[in-house]
């Protein structure tokens, strides 16, 4: 939607002034990109205990989308229907595509039908099956395809609503901690679709970002009833939505956090560090973060028998601390 504080919030979350913020629709013409470190007390504690020379947290990339005319028409329609009324969010077609977008889809089908690409017929078949599903107000993400080739064609479409979505409701500073009637209506609708909704205050986050140290930033946010930054909330929700979990490596040179998909094996986790490690992994020495804290150090964890030796098929757990033993 236009003029809802996207650029202001982007700048606040990334502690930059990369994105142009102005009071007119879609002032963002070029995409803004920034990478921010994921706040992680565990990796900092690891570095402190093991006396690592540096700390490397995982990073997340944030991008603001370029304003596109056809997307603008769709968003403008949503804005007109909403009229700042919470009841508008209960309508099943609040995000229905306008005729211009539907016409573009029909044109795509007609053009594709004349293509000599042998995969087009199966692609069109998937589209035909998707059409009633989408017209009923469902997101593409909830569509189910049992055949592997159909699922492959579906992924090839790269539909916007097939992607995981995190909705941010930008509110006033007074509503930052509790939200309001409108945010509650949005949250109910969004969660019913299987997505996640967060309430943030762009102006409050922008002011908090002006403080140089994290402690002062949190003290300022505490005055408004908040216990963490908007960035922390967004990152945690994003990781849960994408089913990511964090593991660690630690040594004299560095303590480092790594992301891996939940359910991944030790071999896959090793491959995040270097692709060759996935194939060459022999075994992994590991201890859970909580056990590490109880033991007091990696050396103590080993002496107490908390450091385990796991094979390449071991399923990683969030907070695992690994030492990968790799062959040649």
C-alpha positions in Angstrom: 0.0 0.0 0.0 1.2 3.6 -0.7 2.3 5.9 2.1 2.2 3.4 5.0 5.8 4.0 6.1 7.7 1.2 4.2 10.8 3.3 3.6 10.8 4.8 7.1 10.5 1.3 8.6 13.2 -0.1 6.3 15.6 2.7 7.4 14.8 2.1 11.0 15.2 -1.6 10.9 18.5 -1.4 9.1 19.8 1.7 10.9 20.5 3.3 7.5 19.1 6.1 5.4 19.3 4.0 2.2 15.6 4.2 1.4 14.0 7.5 0.3 11.1 8.4 2.5 8.6 11.0 1.3 4.9 11.8 1.7 3.7 10.7 -1.7 2.8 7.4 -3.2 5.6 5.1 -4.3 8.5 7.5 -3.9 10.7 4.3 -4.0 11.7 3.9 -7.6 14.8 1.8 -7.3 15.1 -1.2 -5.0 16.8 -0.6 -1.6 18.9 -3.4 -0.3 20.6 -3.8 3.1 22.1 -6.6 5.1 21.8 -6.6 8.9 23.3 -8.9 11.5 20.8 -11.1 13.4 21.0 -10.2 17.1 22.2 -13.4 18.9 23.1 -13.4 22.6 24.2 -17.1 22.3 27.0 -16.6 19.9 28.2 -13.6 21.9 28.3 -15.7 25.1 30.2 -18.4 23.2 32.8 -15.9 22.1 33.1 -14.5 25.6 33.6 -17.9 27.3 35.9 -19.4 24.7 37.7 -16.0 24.2 37.2 -15.9 20.5 38.8 -13.0 18.7 35.7 -12.1 16.8 32.0 -12.7 16.6 30.1 -13.4 13.4 26.4 -13.4 13.6 24.1 -14.6 10.8 22.8 -11.9 8.4 19.5 -11.3 6.8 18.9 -9.3 3.6 16.1 -6.7 3.5 14.8 -5.4 0.2 12.1 -2.8 -0.6 10.3 -3.6 -3.8 10.3 -1.2 -6.8 6.9 0.4 -7.4 5.4 -1.2 -10.5 2.4 0.2 -12.3 0.4 -3.0 -12.4 1.2 -3.7 -8.8 0.2 -0.2 -8.0 -3.3 -0.8 -9.5 -3.8 -3.8 -7.3 -2.6 -2.1 -4.2 -4.6 1.0 -4.9 -7.7 -1.1 -5.2 -7.0 -2.7 -1.8 -6.5 0.8 -0.3 -9.8 2.1 -1.6 -11.7 -0.9 -0.3 -10.1 -0.8 3.1 -11.1 2.8 3.9 -9.5 2.4 7.4 -12.3 0.1 8.5 -11.5 -3.2 10.3 -14.6 -4.8 8.8 -13.0 -4.5 5.3 -10.4 -7.1 6.2 -13.1 -9.8 6.7 -14.1 -9.6 3.0 -12.9 -12.7 1.1 -12.0 -10.6 -1.9 -10.1 -7.6 -0.4 -7.0 -8.4 -2.4 -8.8 -9.6 -5.6 -6.9 -8.7 -8.7 -8.4 -5.9 -10.9 -9.4 -6.6 -14.5 -6.1 -5.3 -15.9 -4.2 -8.0 -14.0 -6.7 -10.7 -15.0 -6.3 -9.5 -18.6 -2.5 -9.9 -18.4 -2.9 -13.4 -17.2 -5.3 -14.3 -20.0 -2.8 -12.8 -22.5 0.0 -14.9 -21.0 -2.1 -18.1 -21.5 -2.9 -17.2 -25.1 0.8 -16.4 -25.9 2.0 -19.5 -24.1 -0.4 -21.8 -26.0 1.4 -20.8 -29.3 4.9 -21.7 -27.8 6.9 -24.6 -29.1 8.3 -25.3 -25.6 7.4 -28.9 -24.8 6.8 -28.1 -21.1 4.2 -25.4 -21.8 1.1 -27.8 -22.0 1.8 -29.2 -18.5 2.4 -25.6 -17.2 -0.9 -24.5 -18.6 -2.6 -27.5 -17.0 -1.3 -26.4 -13.6 -2.5 -22.8 -14.3 -6.0 -24.1 -15.2 -6.1 -26.0 -11.9 -4.9 -23.0 -10.0 -7.4 -20.5 -11.5 -10.5 -21.6 -9.5 -8.4 -22.0 -6.4 -7.2 -18.4 -6.6 -10.5 -17.0 -7.7 -12.1 -18.4 -4.5 -9.8 -16.1 -2.6 -7.1 -18.6 -1.6 -3.4 -18.0 -1.7 -1.3 -20.0 -4.2 0.8 -21.3 -1.2 -2.2 -23.5 -0.1 -2.5 -25.2 -3.5 -1.6 -28.9 -3.4 -0.1 -31.0 -6.2 0.4 -34.7 -5.7 2.5 -35.4 -8.8 6.1 -34.3 -8.7 6.1 -32.9 -12.2 3.0 -30.7 -11.4 4.7 -29.5 -8.3 7.8 -28.6 -10.4 5.7 -26.6 -12.8 4.0 -24.9 -10.0 7.3 -23.8 -8.5 8.4 -22.7 -11.9 5.6 -20.1 -12.0 7.1 -18.3 -9.0 3.8 -16.8 -8.0 3.9 -14.0 -5.4 1.3 -15.6 -3.1 3.2 -18.9 -3.2 5.9 -17.3 -1.1 5.9 -17.1 2.6 4.5 -13.8 3.8 5.2 -11.7 6.9 2.8 -8.8 7.3 3.8 -5.7 9.2 1.2 -3.3 10.6 2.8 0.2 11.0 1.0 1.9 13.9 1.4 5.0 16.0 3.8 5.1 19.0 0.7 4.9 21.3 -0.3 1.5 19.8 3.2 0.1 19.4 2.9 -2.3 22.4 -0.8 -3.3 22.2 -1.9 -2.7 18.6 -5.5 -1.5 17.9 -8.8 -2.7 16.4 -7.4 -2.5 12.8 -4.3 -4.5 13.5 -6.3 -7.2 15.3 -8.6 -7.5 12.3 -5.6 -7.8 10.0 -3.9 -10.4 12.3 -7.0 -12.6 12.4 -7.3 -12.5 8.6 -3.6 -13.1 8.0 -3.2 -16.0 10.5 -6.2 -17.7 9.0 -4.2 -17.8 5.8 -1.3 -19.4 7.6 0.9 -16.2 7.5 2.3 -14.1 10.3 1.4 -10.6 11.3 3.5 -8.3 13.5 2.7 -4.8 14.9 5.5 -2.2 14.7 5.8 1.5 14.9 8.0 2.9 12.2 8.4 6.3 13.9 9.3 4.7 17.2 11.8 2.4 15.6 13.3 5.3 13.7 13.8 7.3 16.9 15.2 4.2 18.7 17.7 3.6 15.9 19.3 7.0 16.5 20.9 5.6 19.7 24.3 4.3 19.2 24.3 1.4 21.7 21.8 -1.4 22.1 21.2 -0.7 25.8 20.1 2.9 25.2 17.9 1.7 22.4 16.1 -0.8 24.5 15.7 1.7 27.4 13.9 4.0 25.0 11.7 1.3 23.7 10.9 0.1 27.2 9.2 3.5 27.8 6.6 2.6 25.3 6.1 -0.9 26.7 8.3 -2.8 24.3 10.9 -5.3 25.3 12.7 -5.8 22.0 13.4 -4.0 18.8 11.3 -4.3 15.7 14.2 -5.9 13.9 14.5 -8.6 16.5 10.8 -9.4 16.1 10.9 -9.4 12.3 14.0 -11.7 12.2 12.6 -14.2 14.7 9.3 -14.4 12.9 11.0 -14.7 9.5 13.2 -17.6 10.7 10.2 -19.4 12.1 8.2 -18.8 8.9 11.1 -20.1 6.8 11.7 -23.0 9.2 15.3 -21.9 9.9 17.3 -22.8 12.9 20.8 -21.8 14.1 23.9 -23.8 14.9 27.3 -22.6 16.1 31.0 -23.1 15.6 33.5 -21.7 18.0 37.3 -21.5 18.3 40.1 -19.1 19.2 39.7 -17.2 15.9 36.0 -16.8 15.9 32.6 -17.7 17.3 30.1 -18.0 14.4 26.4 -18.5 14.0 25.0 -20.4 10.9 21.5 -21.0 9.6 20.2 -24.3 8.3 16.7 -25.6 7.5 15.0 -27.4 10.3 15.3 -31.1 9.9 18.7 -30.9 8.2 21.4 -33.5 8.8 24.8 -32.8 10.1 26.2 -33.3 6.6 23.9 -30.6 5.2 24.9 -28.3 8.1 28.5 -28.8 7.3 27.8 -28.0 3.7 26.6 -24.6 4.7 30.2 -23.8 5.7 31.7 -25.3 2.5 30.0 -27.3 -0.1 32.7 -30.0 -0.1 32.2 -30.6 3.6 28.8 -32.2 3.0 30.4 -35.0 0.9 33.5 -35.3 3.0 32.1 -35.2 6.5 33.2 -38.1 8.7 31.5 -37.2 12.0 30.5 -34.3 14.0 31.3 -33.5 17.7 28.4 -31.6 19.2 27.0 -30.3 22.4 23.7 -28.4 22.9 23.9 -24.7 23.8 22.1 -25.2 27.1 24.4 -28.1 28.1 27.4 -25.8 27.2 26.1 -23.1 29.5 25.6 -25.6 32.3 29.1 -27.0 31.8 30.7 -23.6 31.6 33.0 -24.2 28.7 33.7 -26.6 25.8 36.5 -28.2 27.7 34.2 -28.8 30.7 31.5 -30.1 28.5 33.9 -32.7 27.1 35.1 -33.7 30.6 31.5 -34.2 31.8 30.7 -36.3 28.8 28.3 -33.8 27.3 30.2 -33.6 24.0 28.8 -36.2 21.7 30.1 -37.8 18.5 27.4 -38.0 15.9 27.3 -39.4 12.3 26.6 -37.5 9.1 22.8 -38.4 9.3 22.4 -36.8 12.7 19.5 -34.4 12.7 20.5 -30.9 13.8 18.8 -29.2 16.7 18.6 -25.5 17.2 21.5 -24.3 19.3 23.8 -27.2 18.5 27.6 -26.3 18.8 29.5 -28.3 16.2 33.1 -29.3 15.5 33.0 -31.0 12.0 35.6 -33.7 11.3 36.1 -33.7 7.5 38.2 -36.1 5.4 40.1 -35.4 2.2 
